[in-house]
Amino acid sequence: MRVFILDKAFSGETIYILRKREINYLKNVLRLKNDDLFTAQDIKGNYYQAKLQESTLTLCQTDNPESTLLDHFSGFKGEFVKITVYQALCKGKKNEQIVRALTETGITKICFITSQFTQEQELNEHDILRLETIIKEAVQQSGAKTVPPLTPVTSFKQALSTATGCKIMLHQSLLENSKTLFEVIKGQTEISLFIGSEGGFSDEECLAFENEGGNAVLLKTNILRAENAGLYTVGAIQTFLN
């Protein structure tokens, strides 16, 4: 269901001051007018009935968010399998494309990582603010149930040590144990998906991944670009498990 996402700084106030970009979205994109009612959501997942007043919203927390949705298009109402995507940093604006697409699929969390072949090693403050804005807009556009948090950039080694659930890497097995995606995910409820940058993962990283109990998976498709691999794989997982 589509709702308006409140800024991460919101902490339960009854009056919410709209930013210029938010005013444009509500009035020019959605064509809402003063006194129109709609559903808003904070980053903790709480819902509010919102009333538009010029450049502010009057908010009242609600347990019935569907009564004032921005639209009534039918979306998936079941529970999504929990998917955390560990994406190796890519060059330029590819990270923005990746975040937008993955957020719209309804994944649980996005974690950017560095690996042996990543050329970018960090996200600066401007990058982070831009990606957080993209996540918010993607949630509003897609009707995703939750706002996936953008975690700090970490190393491949650290990510591997903290990843939970069924761990999957798109790479040919170095232990001659490659499996199909569906063999690996059957019956799973939580998945950690590792996607490489433009250069993929190194053989050393793949071996370490498998030695930690991870699954090397070869997709039955053409070679995918780094910015498309995660979206393709998440779509396949959700189609099979949801």
C-alpha positions, 0 to 999 in steps of 0.5 A: 500500500502506498503511504507518505514516508515521514523524515527520519528525524520525526519523533512523534510530533503532531505537527510535521513541517514539510520540506520543499521537496515533500510539498512538491510531491504531495501537491504537484505529483499527487495533486493533494489539496489542503484538508485532504487526508492520507496515511503517513508512516515513520521509519519505525513502522508507525502509521498516522492519519495526516491532514495537509495544511499548506506547508505542514501536516497534522498527524494522528497515530492510527491502527487503521492505515488502509482507511486513508491510503494515497491510492487503493491499488492492490499490492502483495499483502502477505509476508515477504521473505527476509532478504538482506542484500550485501552489495559491493560498492559500484562506480558512479551513480550505479549505487543509486540505481541499485538502491532504488530497484532493491527498495521497490522489491521490498527487501529487509536491509541494504548493506554496502560492502567493500571487497577485493575488486571494489574501486570505491571504498566509502560513501561520503555524507552527500552520497548517504543523504542522496541514497536515503532520499532515494529509499524514501521515494522508492518506498512511497512509489512502490508501496513497500511495507517498511523502509529498509535501513541503509547501514554503514559501509563495511568490509566483506570479511565483517559482513560475512561474519555477521550475515544471518540465515541462508547465505548466497553468493553469485559465483561459481563454487571453488569446492565443486559444489555449485547449486541452483538458486532454488535448491538453496532457498527452498524452505528458507525464511531469511536470506543474506545475498552477496552481490559483487561489484563490476569485477565480481568477487575474488576466488579467495573471497568465494572460498572464504564464503563457502568455508563459512557455510555460504552457498555459491550459486550460478544463475541460469541466465546470461552474465548480469551487470553488477547493478542488475544482478541483485534485482534479478536474484531478489525477484527470483527468490520472492517469486519462489518463496512468497 
